[in-house]
Amino acid sequence: MSAQLPQAPGKLTLDARKKLTLTGAREVVRFDEELVELNTDLGALTIEGRELKLKCLSLDDGTVVVEGHLTGLHYEEPRQRKGLWR
């Protein structure tokens, strides 16, 4: 029996602005040829570009691969829950 090493949350690799590989994805919120919106372990991520294609999507292990002409990446900070006494 081989033990799997846990993946580091939120590893992002960009290759020549044409291929983005991401770990830590939880949900694809929106996808089209110009925009991909994801919920990740590190917050919401928006990927902008042209002719975007999801080449790999595995929410079981949190891996997403997007190919196309990437023009922008934007993370939103995770929202802090406010308790009754804060």
Backbone atoms as SQL, in Angstrom:
CREATE TABLE atoms (id INTEGER PRIMARY KEY, chain TEXT, resi INTEGER, resn TEXT, atom TEXT, x REAL, y REAL, z REAL);
INSERT INTO atoms VALUES
  (1, 'A', 1, 'MET', 'N', 0.842, -1.182, 0.000),
  (2, 'A', 1, 'MET', 'CA', 0.000, 0.000, 0.000),
  (3, 'A', 1, 'MET', 'C', 0.885, 1.243, 0.000),
  (4, 'A', 2, 'SER', 'N', 0.674, 2.116, -0.953),
  (5, 'A', 2, 'SER', 'CA', 1.494, 3.323, -1.030),
  (6, 'A', 2, 'SER', 'C', 0.728, 4.490, -0.443),
  (7, 'A', 3, 'ALA', 'N', 1.401, 5.274, 0.357),
  (8, 'A', 3, 'ALA', 'CA', 0.784, 6.447, 0.974),
  (9, 'A', 3, 'ALA', 'C', 0.916, 7.622, 0.013),
  (10, 'A', 4, 'GLN', 'N', -0.173, 8.340, -0.185),
  (11, 'A', 4, 'GLN', 'CA', -0.137, 9.524, -1.030),
  (12, 'A', 4, 'GLN', 'C', 0.257, 10.725, -0.193),
  (13, 'A', 5, 'LEU', 'N', 1.136, 11.539, -0.745),
  (14, 'A', 5, 'LEU', 'CA', 1.528, 12.768, -0.069),
  (15, 'A', 5, 'LEU', 'C', 0.446, 13.810, -0.294),
  (16, 'A', 6, 'PRO', 'N', 0.093, 14.570, 0.740),
  (17, 'A', 6, 'PRO', 'CA', -0.918, 15.606, 0.550),
  (18, 'A', 6, 'PRO', 'C', -0.392, 16.711, -0.359),
  (19, 'A', 7, 'GLN', 'N', -1.244, 17.215, -1.241),
  (20, 'A', 7, 'GLN', 'CA', -0.847, 18.308, -2.110),
  (21, 'A', 7, 'GLN', 'C', -0.877, 19.613, -1.336),
  (22, 'A', 8, 'ALA', 'N', 0.069, 20.481, -1.682),
  (23, 'A', 8, 'ALA', 'CA', 0.055, 21.812, -1.098),
  (24, 'A', 8, 'ALA', 'C', -1.139, 22.562, -1.662),
  (25, 'A', 9, 'PRO', 'N', -1.937, 23.213, -0.822),
  (26, 'A', 9, 'PRO', 'CA', -3.104, 23.927, -1.342),
  (27, 'A', 9, 'PRO', 'C', -2.679, 25.155, -2.140),
  (28, 'A', 10, 'GLY', 'N', -3.333, 25.357, -3.266),
  (29, 'A', 10, 'GLY', 'CA', -3.139, 26.586, -4.015),
  (30, 'A', 10, 'GLY', 'C', -1.862, 26.701, -4.804),
  (31, 'A', 11, 'LYS', 'N', -1.307, 25.600, -5.288),
  (32, 'A', 11, 'LYS', 'CA', -0.136, 25.703, -6.146),
  (33, 'A', 11, 'LYS', 'C', -0.604, 26.111, -7.537),
  (34, 'A', 12, 'LEU', 'N', 0.024, 27.138, -8.084),
  (35, 'A', 12, 'LEU', 'CA', -0.351, 27.679, -9.377),
  (36, 'A', 12, 'LEU', 'C', 0.895, 27.755, -10.246),
  (37, 'A', 13, 'THR', 'N', 0.835, 27.162, -11.449),
  (38, 'A', 13, 'THR', 'CA', 1.954, 27.192, -12.382),
  (39, 'A', 13, 'THR', 'C', 1.464, 27.764, -13.700),
  (40, 'A', 14, 'LEU', 'N', 2.154, 28.789, -14.203),
  (41, 'A', 14, 'LEU', 'CA', 1.804, 29.417, -15.464),
  (42, 'A', 14, 'LEU', 'C', 2.954, 29.215, -16.433),
  (43, 'A', 15, 'ASP', 'N', 2.651, 28.611, -17.581),
  (44, 'A', 15, 'ASP', 'CA', 3.670, 28.309, -18.575),
  (45, 'A', 15, 'ASP', 'C', 3.443, 29.164, -19.825),
  (46, 'A', 16, 'ALA', 'N', 4.304, 30.163, -20.017),
  (47, 'A', 16, 'ALA', 'CA', 4.317, 31.021, -21.204),
  (48, 'A', 16, 'ALA', 'C', 2.970, 31.690, -21.485),
  (49, 'A', 17, 'ARG', 'N', 2.195, 31.955, -20.430),
  (50, 'A', 17, 'ARG', 'CA', 0.871, 32.594, -20.555),
  (51, 'A', 17, 'ARG', 'C', -0.077, 31.798, -21.430),
  (52, 'A', 18, 'LYS', 'N', 0.221, 30.494, -21.619),
  (53, 'A', 18, 'LYS', 'CA', -0.627, 29.656, -22.460),
  (54, 'A', 18, 'LYS', 'C', -1.223, 28.480, -21.720),
  (55, 'A', 19, 'LYS', 'N', -0.642, 28.113, -20.587),
  (56, 'A', 19, 'LYS', 'CA', -1.131, 26.954, -19.833),
  (57, 'A', 19, 'LYS', 'C', -1.016, 27.239, -18.344),
  (58, 'A', 20, 'LEU', 'N', -2.145, 27.140, -17.651),
  (59, 'A', 20, 'LEU', 'CA', -2.193, 27.359, -16.214),
  (60, 'A', 20, 'LEU', 'C', -2.593, 26.044, -15.541),
  (61, 'A', 21, 'THR', 'N', -1.790, 25.601, -14.596),
  (62, 'A', 21, 'THR', 'CA', -2.104, 24.412, -13.813),
  (63, 'A', 21, 'THR', 'C', -2.286, 24.852, -12.378),
  (64, 'A', 22, 'LEU', 'N', -3.396, 24.433, -11.762),
  (65, 'A', 22, 'LEU', 'CA', -3.770, 24.887, -10.430),
  (66, 'A', 22, 'LEU', 'C', -4.183, 23.703, -9.579),
  (67, 'A', 23, 'THR', 'N', -3.736, 23.691, -8.332),
  (68, 'A', 23, 'THR', 'CA', -4.244, 22.731, -7.357),
  (69, 'A', 23, 'THR', 'C', -4.995, 23.503, -6.286),
  (70, 'A', 24, 'GLY', 'N', -5.866, 22.821, -5.587),
  (71, 'A', 24, 'GLY', 'CA', -6.636, 23.461, -4.528),
  (72, 'A', 24, 'GLY', 'C', -7.984, 23.980, -5.002),
  (73, 'A', 25, 'ALA', 'N', -8.424, 23.571, -6.204),
  (74, 'A', 25, 'ALA', 'CA', -9.729, 24.012, -6.706),
  (75, 'A', 25, 'ALA', 'C', -10.839, 23.244, -6.005),
  (76, 'A', 26, 'ARG', 'N', -11.897, 23.945, -5.658),
  (77, 'A', 26, 'ARG', 'CA', -13.058, 23.324, -5.010),
  (78, 'A', 26, 'ARG', 'C', -14.275, 23.283, -5.924),
  (79, 'A', 27, 'GLU', 'N', -14.430, 24.332, -6.754),
  (80, 'A', 27, 'GLU', 'CA', -15.640, 24.453, -7.566),
  (81, 'A', 27, 'GLU', 'C', -15.384, 25.376, -8.749),
  (82, 'A', 28, 'VAL', 'N', -15.921, 25.016, -9.917),
  (83, 'A', 28, 'VAL', 'CA', -15.926, 25.913, -11.062),
  (84, 'A', 28, 'VAL', 'C', -17.254, 26.663, -11.019),
  (85, 'A', 29, 'VAL', 'N', -17.181, 27.969, -10.854),
  (86, 'A', 29, 'VAL', 'CA', -18.376, 28.801, -10.746),
  (87, 'A', 29, 'VAL', 'C', -18.875, 29.193, -12.131),
  (88, 'A', 30, 'ARG', 'N', -17.941, 29.536, -13.015),
  (89, 'A', 30, 'ARG', 'CA', -18.292, 29.991, -14.359),
  (90, 'A', 30, 'ARG', 'C', -17.149, 29.665, -15.297),
  (91, 'A', 31, 'PHE', 'N', -17.503, 29.343, -16.550),
  (92, 'A', 31, 'PHE', 'CA', -16.483, 29.091, -17.556),
  (93, 'A', 31, 'PHE', 'C', -17.005, 29.472, -18.932),
  (94, 'A', 32, 'ASP', 'N', -16.211, 30.253, -19.667),
  (95, 'A', 32, 'ASP', 'CA', -16.447, 30.480, -21.087),
  (96, 'A', 32, 'ASP', 'C', -15.091, 30.751, -21.738),
  (97, 'A', 33, 'GLU', 'N', -15.080, 31.163, -22.987),
  (98, 'A', 33, 'GLU', 'CA', -13.817, 31.335, -23.713),
  (99, 'A', 33, 'GLU', 'C', -12.988, 32.526, -23.241),
  (100, 'A', 34, 'GLU', 'N', -13.580, 33.402, -22.419),
  (101, 'A', 34, 'GLU', 'CA', -12.855, 34.589, -21.971),
  (102, 'A', 34, 'GLU', 'C', -12.691, 34.689, -20.459),
  (103, 'A', 35, 'LEU', 'N', -13.361, 33.809, -19.696),
  (104, 'A', 35, 'LEU', 'CA', -13.344, 33.938, -18.242),
  (105, 'A', 35, 'LEU', 'C', -13.566, 32.582, -17.577),
  (106, 'A', 36, 'VAL', 'N', -12.764, 32.306, -16.561),
  (107, 'A', 36, 'VAL', 'CA', -12.971, 31.136, -15.716),
  (108, 'A', 36, 'VAL', 'C', -12.991, 31.637, -14.274),
  (109, 'A', 37, 'GLU', 'N', -14.054, 31.306, -13.541),
  (110, 'A', 37, 'GLU', 'CA', -14.152, 31.670, -12.129),
  (111, 'A', 37, 'GLU', 'C', -14.172, 30.391, -11.317),
  (112, 'A', 38, 'LEU', 'N', -13.275, 30.323, -10.331),
  (113, 'A', 38, 'LEU', 'CA', -13.127, 29.148, -9.488),
  (114, 'A', 38, 'LEU', 'C', -13.181, 29.530, -8.025),
  (115, 'A', 39, 'ASN', 'N', -13.686, 28.641, -7.186),
  (116, 'A', 39, 'ASN', 'CA', -13.491, 28.736, -5.745),
  (117, 'A', 39, 'ASN', 'C', -12.344, 27.795, -5.418),
  (118, 'A', 40, 'THR', 'N', -11.351, 28.316, -4.700),
  (119, 'A', 40, 'THR', 'CA', -10.173, 27.537, -4.352),
  (120, 'A', 40, 'THR', 'C', -9.964, 27.554, -2.839),
  (121, 'A', 41, 'ASP', 'N', -8.989, 26.779, -2.396),
  (122, 'A', 41, 'ASP', 'CA', -8.644, 26.765, -0.976),
  (123, 'A', 41, 'ASP', 'C', -8.167, 28.129, -0.484),
  (124, 'A', 42, 'LEU', 'N', -7.685, 28.965, -1.409),
  (125, 'A', 42, 'LEU', 'CA', -7.140, 30.277, -1.042),
  (126, 'A', 42, 'LEU', 'C', -8.060, 31.431, -1.401),
  (127, 'A', 43, 'GLY', 'N', -9.312, 31.138, -1.764),
  (128, 'A', 43, 'GLY', 'CA', -10.273, 32.177, -2.116),
  (129, 'A', 43, 'GLY', 'C', -10.738, 32.041, -3.551),
  (130, 'A', 44, 'ALA', 'N', -11.585, 32.969, -3.984),
  (131, 'A', 44, 'ALA', 'CA', -12.102, 32.959, -5.349),
  (132, 'A', 44, 'ALA', 'C', -11.001, 33.413, -6.304),
  (133, 'A', 45, 'LEU', 'N', -10.882, 32.713, -7.440),
  (134, 'A', 45, 'LEU', 'CA', -9.876, 33.037, -8.448),
  (135, 'A', 45, 'LEU', 'C', -10.581, 33.282, -9.773),
  (136, 'A', 46, 'THR', 'N', -10.270, 34.408, -10.412),
  (137, 'A', 46, 'THR', 'CA', -10.774, 34.723, -11.741),
  (138, 'A', 46, 'THR', 'C', -9.599, 34.666, -12.710),
  (139, 'A', 47, 'ILE', 'N', -9.790, 33.911, -13.799),
  (140, 'A', 47, 'ILE', 'CA', -8.785, 33.779, -14.855),
  (141, 'A', 47, 'ILE', 'C', -9.388, 34.417, -16.102),
  (142, 'A', 48, 'GLU', 'N', -8.659, 35.372, -16.688),
  (143, 'A', 48, 'GLU', 'CA', -9.139, 36.071, -17.878),
  (144, 'A', 48, 'GLU', 'C', -8.246, 35.738, -19.058),
  (145, 'A', 49, 'GLY', 'N', -8.828, 35.764, -20.255),
  (146, 'A', 49, 'GLY', 'CA', -8.037, 35.505, -21.443),
  (147, 'A', 49, 'GLY', 'C', -8.893, 35.380, -22.680),
  (148, 'A', 50, 'ARG', 'N', -8.316, 34.766, -23.709),
  (149, 'A', 50, 'ARG', 'CA', -9.008, 34.514, -24.975),
  (150, 'A', 50, 'ARG', 'C', -8.845, 33.049, -25.335),
  (151, 'A', 51, 'GLU', 'N', -9.875, 32.489, -25.941),
  (152, 'A', 51, 'GLU', 'CA', -9.864, 31.099, -26.402),
  (153, 'A', 51, 'GLU', 'C', -9.497, 30.133, -25.261),
  (154, 'A', 52, 'LEU', 'N', -10.047, 30.372, -24.070),
  (155, 'A', 52, 'LEU', 'CA', -9.749, 29.540, -22.918),
  (156, 'A', 52, 'LEU', 'C', -10.460, 28.194, -23.031),
  (157, 'A', 53, 'LYS', 'N', -9.742, 27.151, -22.636),
  (158, 'A', 53, 'LYS', 'CA', -10.278, 25.793, -22.652),
  (159, 'A', 53, 'LYS', 'C', -9.880, 25.102, -21.354),
  (160, 'A', 54, 'LEU', 'N', -10.824, 24.381, -20.754),
  (161, 'A', 54, 'LEU', 'CA', -10.507, 23.543, -19.596),
  (162, 'A', 54, 'LEU', 'C', -9.969, 22.221, -20.131),
  (163, 'A', 55, 'LYS', 'N', -8.677, 21.991, -19.974),
  (164, 'A', 55, 'LYS', 'CA', -8.068, 20.771, -20.467),
  (165, 'A', 55, 'LYS', 'C', -8.129, 19.649, -19.444),
  (166, 'A', 56, 'CYS', 'N', -8.190, 20.013, -18.174),
  (167, 'A', 56, 'CYS', 'CA', -8.271, 19.022, -17.106),
  (168, 'A', 56, 'CYS', 'C', -9.088, 19.630, -15.980),
  (169, 'A', 57, 'LEU', 'N', -10.019, 18.840, -15.470),
  (170, 'A', 57, 'LEU', 'CA', -10.818, 19.275, -14.330),
  (171, 'A', 57, 'LEU', 'C', -11.046, 18.061, -13.452),
  (172, 'A', 58, 'SER', 'N', -10.420, 18.059, -12.292),
  (173, 'A', 58, 'SER', 'CA', -10.592, 16.971, -11.340),
  (174, 'A', 58, 'SER', 'C', -10.802, 17.584, -9.959),
  (175, 'A', 59, 'LEU', 'N', -12.062, 17.737, -9.592),
  (176, 'A', 59, 'LEU', 'CA', -12.346, 18.318, -8.287),
  (177, 'A', 59, 'LEU', 'C', -12.104, 17.311, -7.172),
  (178, 'A', 60, 'ASP', 'N', -11.941, 16.023, -7.520),
  (179, 'A', 60, 'ASP', 'CA', -11.595, 15.021, -6.510),
  (180, 'A', 60, 'ASP', 'C', -10.256, 15.337, -5.866),
  (181, 'A', 61, 'ASP', 'N', -9.275, 15.730, -6.696),
  (182, 'A', 61, 'ASP', 'CA', -7.969, 16.097, -6.132),
  (183, 'A', 61, 'ASP', 'C', -7.675, 17.586, -6.270),
  (184, 'A', 62, 'GLY', 'N', -8.635, 18.365, -6.805),
  (185, 'A', 62, 'GLY', 'CA', -8.495, 19.816, -6.853),
  (186, 'A', 62, 'GLY', 'C', -7.640, 20.346, -7.979),
  (187, 'A', 63, 'THR', 'N', -7.435, 19.560, -9.039),
  (188, 'A', 63, 'THR', 'CA', -6.573, 19.970, -10.139),
  (189, 'A', 63, 'THR', 'C', -7.383, 20.539, -11.300),
  (190, 'A', 64, 'VAL', 'N', -6.931, 21.689, -11.804),
  (191, 'A', 64, 'VAL', 'CA', -7.533, 22.315, -12.975),
  (192, 'A', 64, 'VAL', 'C', -6.400, 22.746, -13.900),
  (193, 'A', 65, 'VAL', 'N', -6.580, 22.491, -15.208),
  (194, 'A', 65, 'VAL', 'CA', -5.638, 22.970, -16.221),
  (195, 'A', 65, 'VAL', 'C', -6.438, 23.782, -17.235),
  (196, 'A', 66, 'VAL', 'N', -6.013, 25.031, -17.434),
  (197, 'A', 66, 'VAL', 'CA', -6.656, 25.929, -18.392),
  (198, 'A', 66, 'VAL', 'C', -5.620, 26.283, -19.446),
  (199, 'A', 67, 'GLU', 'N', -6.016, 26.162, -20.723),
  (200, 'A', 67, 'GLU', 'CA', -5.138, 26.554, -21.820),
  (201, 'A', 67, 'GLU', 'C', -5.813, 27.634, -22.649),
  (202, 'A', 68, 'GLY', 'N', -5.011, 28.468, -23.295),
  (203, 'A', 68, 'GLY', 'CA', -5.483, 29.563, -24.125),
  (204, 'A', 68, 'GLY', 'C', -4.503, 30.712, -23.994),
  (205, 'A', 69, 'HIS', 'N', -4.929, 31.910, -24.349),
  (206, 'A', 69, 'HIS', 'CA', -4.096, 33.109, -24.188),
  (207, 'A', 69, 'HIS', 'C', -4.533, 33.785, -22.894),
  (208, 'A', 70, 'LEU', 'N', -3.752, 33.601, -21.832),
  (209, 'A', 70, 'LEU', 'CA', -4.104, 34.110, -20.508),
  (210, 'A', 70, 'LEU', 'C', -3.658, 35.560, -20.365),
  (211, 'A', 71, 'THR', 'N', -4.595, 36.419, -19.944),
  (212, 'A', 71, 'THR', 'CA', -4.283, 37.846, -19.815),
  (213, 'A', 71, 'THR', 'C', -4.379, 38.364, -18.385),
  (214, 'A', 72, 'GLY', 'N', -5.012, 37.602, -17.484),
  (215, 'A', 72, 'GLY', 'CA', -5.122, 38.099, -16.123),
  (216, 'A', 72, 'GLY', 'C', -5.529, 37.030, -15.129),
  (217, 'A', 73, 'LEU', 'N', -5.030, 37.175, -13.911),
  (218, 'A', 73, 'LEU', 'CA', -5.381, 36.318, -12.777),
  (219, 'A', 73, 'LEU', 'C', -5.680, 37.226, -11.600),
  (220, 'A', 74, 'HIS', 'N', -6.787, 36.944, -10.908),
  (221, 'A', 74, 'HIS', 'CA', -7.149, 37.787, -9.773),
  (222, 'A', 74, 'HIS', 'C', -7.729, 36.921, -8.662),
  (223, 'A', 75, 'TYR', 'N', -7.117, 36.986, -7.478),
  (224, 'A', 75, 'TYR', 'CA', -7.641, 36.313, -6.283),
  (225, 'A', 75, 'TYR', 'C', -8.435, 37.309, -5.456),
  (226, 'A', 76, 'GLU', 'N', -9.559, 36.869, -4.936),
  (227, 'A', 76, 'GLU', 'CA', -10.279, 37.626, -3.917),
  (228, 'A', 76, 'GLU', 'C', -9.938, 37.011, -2.575),
  (229, 'A', 77, 'GLU', 'N', -9.794, 37.842, -1.577),
  (230, 'A', 77, 'GLU', 'CA', -9.524, 37.346, -0.238),
  (231, 'A', 77, 'GLU', 'C', -10.723, 36.549, 0.266),
  (232, 'A', 78, 'PRO', 'N', -10.480, 35.435, 0.955),
  (233, 'A', 78, 'PRO', 'CA', -11.613, 34.704, 1.539),
  (234, 'A', 78, 'PRO', 'C', -12.339, 35.586, 2.539),
  (235, 'A', 79, 'ARG', 'N', -13.649, 35.478, 2.561),
  (236, 'A', 79, 'ARG', 'CA', -14.441, 36.276, 3.504),
  (237, 'A', 79, 'ARG', 'C', -14.276, 35.732, 4.905),
  (238, 'A', 80, 'GLN', 'N', -14.113, 36.641, 5.837),
  (239, 'A', 80, 'GLN', 'CA', -14.012, 36.273, 7.246),
  (240, 'A', 80, 'GLN', 'C', -15.404, 36.179, 7.821),
  (241, 'A', 81, 'ARG', 'N', -15.675, 35.100, 8.504),
  (242, 'A', 81, 'ARG', 'CA', -16.958, 34.979, 9.187),
  (243, 'A', 81, 'ARG', 'C', -16.943, 35.850, 10.418),
  (244, 'A', 82, 'LYS', 'N', -18.010, 36.591, 10.591),
  (245, 'A', 82, 'LYS', 'CA', -18.122, 37.442, 11.769),
  (246, 'A', 82, 'LYS', 'C', -19.085, 36.795, 12.740),
  (247, 'A', 83, 'GLY', 'N', -18.612, 36.588, 13.936),
  (248, 'A', 83, 'GLY', 'CA', -19.444, 35.992, 14.963),
  (249, 'A', 83, 'GLY', 'C', -20.385, 37.013, 15.575),
  (250, 'A', 84, 'LEU', 'N', -21.241, 36.527, 16.387),
  (251, 'A', 84, 'LEU', 'CA', -22.216, 37.379, 17.034),
  (252, 'A', 84, 'LEU', 'C', -21.542, 38.410, 17.950),
  (253, 'A', 85, 'TRP', 'N', -20.416, 38.057, 18.528),
  (254, 'A', 85, 'TRP', 'CA', -19.744, 38.906, 19.520),
  (255, 'A', 85, 'TRP', 'C', -18.589, 39.716, 18.947),
  (256, 'A', 86, 'ARG', 'N', -18.412, 39.764, 17.649),
  (257, 'A', 86, 'ARG', 'CA', -17.310, 40.524, 17.050),
  (258, 'A', 86, 'ARG', 'C', -17.723, 41.905, 16.669);
